[in-house]
Amino acid sequence: MAVDKAPLSGLADVASRPPLAVRLDDTDRRILALLADDARLSQRALARELRMSPPAIGERLARLERAGVIRGYRVDIDWAALGYVTGYLAVTAMEGADQSEIMRSLHLFPEVQDIAVITGSMDMLARVRVRDYAHLRQFLLERVWQMAGIQRTETFLSLAELPSKESSVDLLGADDEDLPRAPDGPA
């Protein structure tokens, strides 16, 4: 007799693992703050601002990238200016459904920007981007509601948004003395 897998057991395989906290010094924090304000700053511009040599900045950036602190340099697109609508799709899985498979399947849809397992009355919350009501309708009817394992969904449309705090994080006031040391060694 086969034993069914627990509905939440696969989530550890798809969920991102929290990394070890990386110790930062004041210079690292200043670099991150400057890049958060303008990711296009060159190593030379950072070096001028911090009164350091460009190679020293390059070494610090490489270390922060290796440690996973800097995950990339991106363009911040204003999707609303392009006519897209941001929405949120709350999902409740059927009892016994493999939630990791639902999460993986949802994440494959180009409309889904990110997805999180949440606490509360719903199981997952996905941020979605659609062109208009017709696109949302098609997305739900032809894709989401065709998926096995979904009991119900609830859709929320964003009426107003503030910019992400990622670009204005106060890294200079951070205190990380008690954080575990990252494998790369001291900052």
VEXTORLO-625537 format. One record per residue: x, y, z of N, C-alpha, C in turn. Coordinates in steps of 0.1 Angstrom, whole numbers, plus 2048, in hexadecimal, padded with zeros to 3 digits. Layout:
N
XYZXYZXYZ;...
//
This chain:
187
8087F480080080080080980C800;8078167F780E8227F580A82C7FF;81383380581083E80F81084B807;80585280880485F80280E869808;81387280081C87C80481488780B;81988D81681289781D8118A3814;8068AA8148038B680B80E8C180B;8148C381781E8CE81882C8C9817;82E8BC81683C8B78178458BC80C;8408BE8008488C27F584C8D17F5;8458D97FE8488E77FD8578EB800;85D8E380886B8E580C8748E47FF;86F8DC7F58778DB7E98768E77E0;86A8EE7E08688F97D786A9067DD;8699077EA86A9147F18799177F2;87C9247F188A9287F288E927801;89A9238028A09218108A692E814;8A39328218A993E8268B893D827;8BF9468218CE9458218D394982F;8E09458328E694A83E8E895983C;8E59608478E796F8478F6972844;8F897C83C90598083890998C841;91598C84791999884F91E9A2845;9199AE84891D9BA8409249C4848;92E9CB8429339D784992D9E3843;9319EF84992B9FB84492D9FE835;9399FA83093B9FC8229329F3819;9309E781D9269DE8169189E4816;9149E98229079EF8239069FB81A;910A03819910A0F81190FA0B802;917A017FE9169FC7F09089F87ED;9029F07F68F49EB7F38EA9F67F3;8ECA007FC8E2A0B7FC8E4A137EF;8F0A157EA8F2A1D7DE8ECA157D2;8EFA087D18E9A007C68DA9FF7C7;8D49FF7D38C69FE7D48C0A0B7CF;8C6A167D08C1A227CA8C3A237BB;8CFA1D7B68D1A1E7A88DAA127A5;8D4A077A08DB9FB79D8E59FC791;8E4A0878A8ECA0A77E8FAA10782;8FCA1378E909A19792914A1078F;91FA1678992AA0E785933A0C791;93CA03790946A0179B94EA0D79D;951A14792959A20793951A2B79B;944A2C79893CA3679F93BA327AE;939A267B1938A217BF946A247C6;950A217BF95EA247C5960A337C8;95BA3B7BF95CA4A7C2954A4E7CE;948A497CE93FA4C7D9944A487E7;94AA3C7E794FA367F395EA387F6;964A407ED973A437EE97BA367EF;978A2D7E697FA207E5984A1E7D6;98CA147D4991A117C7986A087C0;984A097B397BA017AC97D9F27AE;98A9ED7AE98C9DF7B09879DA7BE;9889E37C89849E07D69749DF7D6;96E9E87CE95F9E77CD95B9DA7C6;9639D77BB9609CB7B39619BE7BC;96B9BE7C596C9B27CE9619B17D7;95C9BD7DD9519BC7E69449B87DF;9429BE7D39369BA7CB9369AB7C8;9429A67C49439977C194098F7CD;9459937D994298C7E593398C7E9;92D9987E791E9997EA9169917E0;91B9907D49149887CA9159797CD;9219757D19249677D491C9627E0;91A96B7EA9139697F69049697F4;8FF96E7E88F196E7E58EA97B7EA;8F29847EF8EC9917F48E79997E8;8F099A7DE8EC9A07D18E89957C8;8DB9957C48D698A7BB8D698E7AD;8D799B7AA8D799F79C8D59AE79B;8D69B37908D49C178D8C99C2783;8BE9C97878B29C877F8AC9D677B;8A49D577189C9E176D88F9E0774;88B9EB77A87E9EC7828749F1778;86C9E97728629ED7688559F176F;84F9FC76B842A007708389FA767;8339EE76B82A9E676281D9ED760;8189F576A80C9FD76880DA0775D;819A0D75B81CA1675081AA0F743;81CA0274381A9FA73680C9F4735;8049F873E7F69F373E7F39E6745;7FC9E174C7FA9D47537F49D7761;7ED9CD7667E69CE7737ED9C477C;7F09C87887F59BE7927E99B979A;7E99AC79C7DF9A57A47E699B7AD;7DE9967B67E298B7BF7D89807BF;7DD9747BE7D59687BD7D89607CA;7CD95F7D27CE9577DE7C99497DA;7D093F7DE7CD9317DA7CB9287E7;7C09207E77BE9167F17BF9097EA;7C79007EE7C98F37E87BF8E97EE;7BB8DF7E67B28D57EB7BA8CD7F6;7B28C77FF7B88BF80A7BF8B4803;7CC8B28077D48A78027DB8AA7F5;7D98B67EF7E08BA7E37EE8BD7E6;7F78BA7DC8058BC7DD8078CB7DA;8098D37E580A8E17E48178E67DC;8218DE7DE82E8E17D682C8E07C7;8248D77C38218D67B48188E17B0;80E8E57B88068F17B480F8FD7B3;8188FF7BD82190B7BD82A90B7B1;8308FF7AE8388FE7A2830902795;8248FC79481C8FE78881890D786;81491379181092179181C92A78C;82892779283492E78F83892E780;83392477983792376B82F92C762;82393176781B93A75F82294875E;82394E75282A95B751823966759;81796575B80F96F76381396F771;81896477781C96378582A969787;82B97478F83797A79283F97379D;8389707A883E9697B38329637BB;8369597C382C9527CA83294E7D8;82994F7E282D94C7F08239437F6;82893A7FE81F93280781D93B813;81093B81780C94582180593D82D;8049448387FC93F8437EE945842;7E59408497D79458497CE93C841;7C394183C7B89398367BB934828;7C593B8227C99378147D7930815;7DB92980B7E892280B7F3929804;7F09307F97FA9377F17F59457ED;7FE94E7EA7FB95B7E580595E7D9;7FF9607CD8079627C28059717BD;80F9787BA80E9857B480E9837A5;80498879E802986790801993789;80599277C80599E7747FD99B767;7F29A27647EA9A07597E79AD751;7E49AB7447E29B773C7D59BE73F;7CA9B67427BD9BC7447B49B1749;7A79B574B79D9AC75079C99F747;79C9A073A79B9957317A798B733;7B39917357BF9897377BD981745;7B998874F7B798275C7AD97775B;7A297975479796F75279D96374B;7A49657417AA95A7397B4952742;7BD9597497C79537527C094A75D;7B594F7637AE94776D7A793B767;79F93E75C79693375679E92874F;7A892D7487AF92373F7BC91D745;7C19237507CD91E7567CC91A764;7C992476D7C992277B7BE91877F;7B291A77A7A691277E7A7904777;7B090276F7B28F57687BC8EC770;7C28F277A7CD8EB7817C78E178B;7CD8D578C7C98CC7967CD8D07A4;7C58CE7AE7C98D07BC7C58DE7C1;7BF8E67B97BB8F37BE7AC8F27C2;7A98F67CF79B8F67D47949037D0;79B90E7D379591B7D07A09267CF;79C9307C97A593C7C779D9497CB;7A59537CE79F9607D07A896A7C9;7A39737C27AB97C7BA7A998A7BF;7B59917C17B599F7C57BC9A77BB;7B69B37B77BD9BC7AE7C29C87B5;7CE9CC7B27D59D77B87CF9E47B3;7CB9ED7BC7C59FA7B87D0A057B9;7D9A037C27E4A0D7C47F0A067CA;7FCA0A7C6808A047CB812A0E7CF;81AA0B7D9826A137DC832A0C7D7;83DA137D4849A0C7CF84EA027D9;8559F87D485B9EE7DD8659F47E6;8669F07F286F9F57FC87D9F07F9;87F9E77F088C9E27ED8969ED7E9;8909F77E2899A027DE89BA0C7E8;895A0B7F4897A167FE89AA1080C;89FA0480C8A39FD8198AEA05820;8ACA0782D8B6A0E8358C1A04839;8CAA018308D59F78338DF9FD83D;8E0A0A83D8EAA108458E8A0F854;8DBA0D8588D7A0C8668D69FD86A;8D99F48628D89E68658E39E2870;8DF9D98798E89D58838E99C5882;8F49C087E8F49B287B8FF9AB884;9029B088F90D9AA89890999C89C;8FC99989D8F898C8A28F5982897;8F798588B8F497D8808FE97287E;8FA96687A90495B87790D95F86C;91995B86C92395E862920956855;92195C84991F95683D92C94D83A;92A94383193693B82E942942828;93F94E82294A95581B95495B824;95195B83195A96183B95796F83F;95F97684595C98384B95A98E83F;95299884394F9A283995B9AC838;
//
